[in-house]
Amino acid sequence: MITLRGRVLAIGGSDPSGGAGIQADLKAIAAFGAYGAAAITALTVQDTRSVHDVMVVPAGFVRAQIEAVLGDIGADALKTGMLGEPPVVEAVCDAIATCPGVPLVVDPVLRATTGRMLLTDPALTVLKRRLLPLTAVLTPNLPEAEILAGMTIPDRAAMHHAAAALLTLGVPAVLLKGGHLPGDTVVDLLATEDGVEEFAAPRLASRHTHGTGCTLASAIASGLAQGMRLRDAVLRARSFVRAAILAAPGLGAGHGPLNHGV
């Protein structure tokens, strides 16, 4: 018998191309030997080139999915991705508020890689007001951090200011991903009440980056579900994402998927 270590409930949108969203979440969770469950917030029509259409799942149905999983299988960590509309964010918050103490990793999916907005402005307001105070770690990229913090982030110094601003939103930890800054080195910041730590790595010259944010957040959630300290979970997750990019299968005409089986 194979023993699975840790239960992770991923809450987000479905990507039929398999590279991002719930599909990437479940692949990443499985890669670490954890058990992945899923609640679908939206159905998308997308490929490696673009998000072509979105169908939001009714909020009550989203909440029912979450409650069904938590009431039976349970969860040692939670992860949210695409949430879309205010009623969905409210429903997610209502459902997960019933399991205090279970760490929540929030990947604030605001727009697709191709630029399409995936979270409405009213939903963003609800996310900041209700979801972030429930969060253990927030994992924005720079464009998402600029929206959340209300500031531009043109360089590494600004990243430090933005991370400090994001901590004031009620989250105890922020992993600010610096991949959108130019340069041969990519720097991520892990900011907590105890300070800020930089993680630097050479930039990978690859177009196969579809679903990196989903994958990273779910990998971190898997670590937390398995009892790892946040810093250790982040380091393991970053190493996994880099390896998955390097081993990408080369699929699609746009931003191709990772190799989660690496």
C-alpha positions in Angstrom: 0.0 0.0 0.0 1.2 3.5 -0.9 1.0 6.0 1.9 0.0 9.5 0.9 1.5 12.3 3.0 -0.8 15.3 3.5 -4.2 16.2 2.1 -4.5 19.4 0.0 -7.7 20.9 -1.3 -7.1 23.1 -4.3 -9.8 25.6 -5.2 -9.7 27.2 -8.6 -10.4 27.2 -12.3 -10.2 24.3 -14.7 -7.7 24.4 -17.6 -8.6 21.9 -20.4 -5.1 22.1 -21.8 -3.8 20.6 -18.5 -1.0 23.2 -18.0 -2.5 25.5 -15.3 -5.4 25.8 -12.9 -6.7 22.7 -11.1 -5.0 20.4 -13.5 -1.6 21.8 -12.6 -2.5 21.9 -8.9 -3.3 18.2 -8.8 -0.2 17.2 -10.7 2.0 19.2 -8.4 0.3 17.8 -5.3 0.7 14.3 -6.6 4.4 14.9 -7.4 5.1 15.4 -3.7 3.2 12.3 -2.6 0.3 14.2 -1.1 -3.4 13.6 -1.7 -5.1 16.3 -3.9 -8.8 17.2 -3.9 -10.3 19.9 -5.9 -13.2 22.4 -6.0 -13.8 24.0 -9.4 -14.7 27.7 -9.4 -14.7 28.3 -13.2 -14.5 26.4 -16.4 -12.2 27.9 -19.0 -11.6 27.5 -22.7 -7.9 28.0 -23.0 -4.8 26.6 -24.6 -1.1 27.6 -24.4 -1.8 30.8 -26.4 -4.8 32.4 -24.7 -7.9 32.1 -22.5 -10.7 32.2 -25.0 -13.7 32.0 -22.7 -14.7 31.6 -19.0 -17.8 30.1 -17.4 -18.1 30.9 -13.7 -19.4 28.1 -11.5 -22.4 29.2 -9.3 -21.2 30.3 -5.8 -23.4 27.9 -4.0 -22.1 25.0 -6.0 -18.5 26.1 -5.2 -19.2 26.2 -1.5 -20.9 22.8 -1.7 -17.9 21.2 -3.3 -15.6 22.6 -0.6 -17.9 21.5 2.2 -18.2 18.0 0.7 -14.4 17.5 0.7 -13.8 19.1 4.1 -16.7 17.2 5.7 -15.4 13.8 4.5 -11.8 13.6 3.4 -10.6 16.7 5.2 -7.6 18.8 4.4 -4.2 19.6 5.9 -3.7 22.6 3.6 -5.8 24.7 1.3 -4.8 26.5 -1.9 -6.8 29.0 -3.9 -6.3 30.1 -7.5 -8.8 31.7 -9.9 -11.9 32.9 -8.1 -13.4 35.2 -10.6 -16.5 36.9 -9.1 -17.4 38.4 -5.7 -20.0 35.7 -4.8 -17.5 33.0 -5.4 -14.9 34.6 -3.2 -17.5 35.1 -0.5 -18.5 31.4 -0.8 -14.9 30.2 -0.6 -14.4 32.3 2.5 -17.5 31.1 4.2 -16.6 27.5 3.5 -13.0 27.5 4.6 -13.7 29.6 7.7 -15.1 26.4 9.2 -11.6 24.9 9.4 -9.4 27.3 11.3 -5.8 26.4 11.7 -5.5 24.7 8.3 -2.9 26.7 6.3 -4.2 28.5 3.2 -1.9 29.4 0.3 -3.4 32.1 -1.9 -2.2 32.4 -5.5 -4.0 35.7 -6.4 -4.9 34.9 -10.0 -5.8 38.3 -11.4 -5.1 37.8 -15.1 -3.9 35.1 -17.4 -0.4 35.0 -18.8 -1.8 36.4 -22.1 -3.3 39.4 -20.3 -7.0 38.5 -19.8 -8.4 39.6 -16.5 -9.6 36.6 -14.4 -10.7 38.5 -11.2 -13.1 41.4 -11.4 -12.4 44.6 -9.4 -15.3 43.9 -7.0 -14.0 40.4 -6.4 -10.6 41.8 -5.7 -12.1 44.0 -3.0 -13.7 41.0 -1.4 -10.5 39.0 -1.7 -8.5 41.7 0.2 -11.2 42.2 2.8 -12.1 38.5 3.6 -9.7 36.0 2.0 -6.3 37.6 2.8 -6.9 37.6 6.6 -7.4 33.8 6.4 -4.2 33.3 4.4 -1.0 31.7 5.6 1.1 32.8 2.6 0.3 35.0 -0.4 2.2 34.2 -3.7 1.8 37.1 -6.1 3.9 37.8 -9.2 4.8 41.4 -9.8 1.8 42.5 -11.9 -0.5 41.0 -9.2 1.5 42.6 -6.4 1.3 46.0 -8.1 -2.5 45.7 -8.2 -2.8 44.4 -4.6 -0.3 47.0 -3.2 -1.4 49.9 -5.4 2.2 50.7 -6.5 4.5 50.1 -9.4 7.4 47.7 -8.9 10.2 48.6 -11.3 13.1 47.1 -9.4 14.3 45.0 -6.5 14.1 47.9 -4.0 10.5 48.4 -4.9 9.9 44.7 -4.4 10.9 45.1 -0.8 8.5 48.1 -0.4 5.7 46.1 -2.0 6.3 43.1 0.2 6.1 45.3 3.3 2.8 46.8 1.9 1.3 43.4 1.3 2.0 42.3 4.8 -0.2 45.2 6.0 -3.2 43.5 4.3 -3.4 40.9 7.0 -1.3 38.1 5.7 1.6 36.8 7.8 3.8 35.9 4.9 4.3 36.9 1.3 6.3 35.2 -1.4 6.8 37.9 -4.0 7.9 36.4 -7.3 10.3 38.6 -9.3 10.3 36.9 -12.7 8.8 39.9 -14.5 11.8 42.1 -13.8 14.5 42.1 -16.5 17.9 40.6 -16.0 19.7 37.3 -16.1 18.9 36.6 -12.4 15.4 36.1 -11.0 14.9 37.1 -7.4 11.9 36.1 -5.2 11.3 37.6 -1.8 9.9 35.7 1.2 8.6 38.4 3.6 7.3 37.7 7.1 7.0 39.6 10.4 10.6 38.4 11.1 12.1 40.0 8.0 12.7 39.5 4.3 14.8 36.8 2.6 15.9 36.9 -1.0 16.1 33.8 -3.2 18.0 34.2 -6.4 18.5 31.9 -9.4 19.6 32.2 -13.0 16.8 33.0 -15.4 15.7 30.0 -17.5 15.4 30.8 -21.2 12.2 29.0 -21.9 8.7 29.7 -23.2 7.3 26.8 -21.3 6.0 28.7 -18.2 2.2 28.0 -18.4 1.0 27.3 -15.0 4.1 28.1 -13.0 2.2 30.2 -10.4 -0.4 27.4 -9.9 2.3 24.8 -9.6 4.4 26.8 -7.2 1.5 27.6 -4.8 0.3 24.0 -4.8 3.8 22.7 -4.2 4.1 25.0 -1.2 0.7 23.9 0.0 1.8 20.3 -0.2 4.8 21.1 1.9 2.7 22.8 4.6 0.3 19.8 4.5 3.3 17.6 5.2 4.3 19.6 8.2 7.2 21.5 6.7 8.2 24.9 7.8 7.2 27.7 5.3 10.8 28.5 4.3 11.6 24.8 3.6 8.3 24.4 1.7 9.1 27.4 -0.4 12.6 26.2 -1.2 11.4 22.8 -2.2 8.7 24.2 -4.4 11.0 26.6 -6.2 13.4 23.8 -7.0 10.5 21.7 -8.3 9.2 24.4 -10.6 12.7 25.1 -12.0 13.2 21.4 -12.7 9.7 21.1 -14.3 10.5 24.0 -16.6 13.8 22.5 -17.7 12.1 19.2 -18.4 9.1 20.8 -20.2 7.7 18.5 -22.9 7.7 21.2 -25.5 3.9 21.1 -26.2 1.8 23.9 -27.6 2.4 26.9 -29.8 2.4 29.5 -27.0 3.5 29.4 -23.3 3.8 25.6 -23.0 3.1 23.5 -19.9 5.7 22.2 -17.4 6.7 18.6 -16.8 5.1 17.9 -13.4 6.4 14.3 -13.6 10.0 15.4 -13.4 
